[in-house]
Amino acid sequence: MSRTSVKRTTVAVSTAALLLALSACGGSAEAGDGKNVTITVGYQSKTINTVTAGTLLRSLGYFEKDLNALHDGHTYKVDWQDYATGAPITAQMTAGKIDIGSMGDFPLLINAARGKQLGKPTHLVSVTGYNLRGGLNTIVTSPDSKLASLGDLKGKKVSTSIGSAADGTLVRALQRAGIDPEKGIEKLNQQPAVGASALSAGSADALSQFVAWPGLLTFQGKAKALYDGAQLNLPTFHGVTAREDFAKQRPAVLEAFLKAQSEATDYLNAHPVAAAESVAKATGLPAEVVYLYNGAHGISTFDPAVKPQLVSALKQDVSVLKAAKLTGDIDVDSFVDDQYVKKALGTAYTSRLTSKPPAAASEVWPKGSEKTIGFKSPAALLGYVAQHKDGIRAAYVPDATTGTLWFADKAVWVADGDQLLPFVAPATAKAYVAAHGGARVITYADALGRAS
């Protein structure tokens, strides 16, 4: 058995043992004396694709407000529990210690599998943030790395979190590049923060992670993009899962949560800068990074509706987890249960179900401003930046191929005649150049000079 296989087996066994031990503890997340009831919500503050069901929702107080509006004879208290990943939330849910949780698509599937395995079924009840092309996951390298494409990863050490959406992106990307994801690289199974440290220390050649790590490390100058997950053109998302027994016992409470989530989503969409500042304050993340993902044209689109294309993508994800021996078959259709969010949103649900992400656009966030400025093209943005160099807090441009938003000063720029085109990763920029005679990769400074 390979070293990777041993690690993976150990992780799977350890996780199963933890889940079984917790389930044996019994009990329920819902605590109280009958009149006073505590609802426990598990969330991931730094996984900012879940803020409408976690960090932002908590700060806005909408859930507590909607619980108080039930007037059902109970006094409710919400216990918000913050975790780094989805795995411990699943463990606590199957032990009856958490009522409602939010996590990414791959952890959601593990949540479904463990719940069924332990006789504690859970259900996907809403979506938080999503990207229809897969742009929420990115593979990055160190700033001075000579690696320029996925093909260069062969034989290298790559850090990721096995069982996460970022691991799924890595597996699929390697397969498309003709590299065996099991034998072609040395995969390091690490938590995001550990992987980030490994990348900085040189003990990992690349890091495949989910929001907000790639953007954070790039913004800090500690990494650069190697592969944009949107190149896969497969949807990725985060969602809300609830225990089946809890949902059946207190449907009005779950509906209140989903109504509050919808209200938080509306707030984020109406006040993207203020929401980014709020999340940044709560998490310690730079607001510029939060806005990259959660902004008006950010990498993530927020909508609680359980869209068919996301369910379809979830079904495709099962094979990746099965191949990694993290789960067996999963009945996705029985796991998905949107009856509560439909009731919570009423007639608005249909329009949300068919809504589409906003078109990609270039934006500048001026220093001291509570609003961003939009531009019709990346070149127009560069022209503005060139004239206001000392007044720019952040500048964002969409990848010319995938539409993934990225920091303008971290993008790979291509000059094609009068066009100035940004790309997240060097390989996509080179692919464009190869297909367009006369086009060439230029530096950011050169791009600024051409636009001014």
C-alpha positions, 0 to 999 in steps of 0.5 A: 500500500502506498504512503498516500493510501495509508494516510487516506485509510488512516484518515477514514478510519479515524473519522469513522471512529470519532463519529461513532464515539460521538454518536454513542454520547447520545443527547441532543443539540436542542437544550432547555427545560421545555419553554427555554430552547437552545438551537445549535448552529455549526458554521465556518467563519473563515470559509466565507462562502457560507457567511449568509448561514454563519458569520454575516447571519450571526452578526446581523441577528436575523435568526434570533429576530425571526425566532422571536417572531414565532410566538410559539410559547418558547424562548429561543437561544442560539448557540453559534459554534465556529469550526475550521472545516465541515468534518467536525460539524458532521461529527457533532451533527451525527452525535445529535450535538448540532442542529444546523450546519453549513459546509462545502459540497464534498463535505456535504456528501460525507455528511449525508453518508455518515448520517445514513451510516450512523442512523442519524440522517441529515438533509441538504436544505439550502445553498449559501454561495456557489460558482457555476464553473468551479472558481471557488477552488484554486491551486497556488504555488509559492511566489518564486515557484518555477511551476507554470502548469498542472503538468509541472506538478508531476512528482511534486508535493501538493497539500490539500484537505482530503475529502474537501472540494479543493481536493476534488478540484485537484483530482479532476484537474490532474486527471485532465492533465494526464496525471494519476492523482494517486501516484503522480504526485505526493499528496499531503493531507493537511488543514488549510492553515497547515498547508499554507505554512507548508507552502511558505516553508517549502515543504509543499510545492503547491496548495489546492484549497477552497475559499478564502485561502487562495485569495488570501495567500495571493493578496498577502504575496505568499502565493500565486495562482497555478490553476483556476478551478473554473477551468473545470467548468463544473459547479461548486457550492456550499450549503446548509444541512440539518438533522432530519429528526430536528427538522421534523420536530421543529420545522418552524425553527428551521424555516425561520433559519432559512428565512433569516438566511435569505434576509442575510443574502439580500443584505449581502447583495444590497450592501456588498462592501459593508458586508465584506467589512463586517465579515472581515471584522469578525474573521480577521480576514482582509476585507479586500479578500472577502470582497474578492469572493463575496463582492458584487461581482465576486467569485461566489454568488449567494442564493439559498435556492437549491438549483438543479445544476448544483444537485447534478454537480453533487451527484458527479462528486460522489464518484470522486469520494468513492474513488478515495474510499471516503464514502460508498454510494450516496443517494443524493436525491434523498439527501436533498430536501428543499421543502423547508426553504420553499416554505420559508421563501414562499413565492420568491423561491421560484424566481430565486431558483431561476436567477443567474449570477451577475455578469463578470465585471471589473471593479476598483475599491478606492481608499476610504470609500464605502462603494466600488467603481465599476468599469466596462473593461479591464483596460478602462480599470487599468487606466483609472488605476494608473491615474490614482495609484495612491488612492486604490484599496483594491482592484479586481478584474475577471479572467478573460476565459473563465470570468473568475475575479482576481486581483488586478496586480496579481493577474497574468496580463496579455496584450492582444492589439489594443486589448489588455486581457487578465488571466488568473493562471499562467497556463490559460494566458499562454493558451490564449496567446497560442491561439491568437497571433500577435498576442503576448504576455506582459507585466502588470507594470507594462499593462498599466503603462499601456492603459495610461 
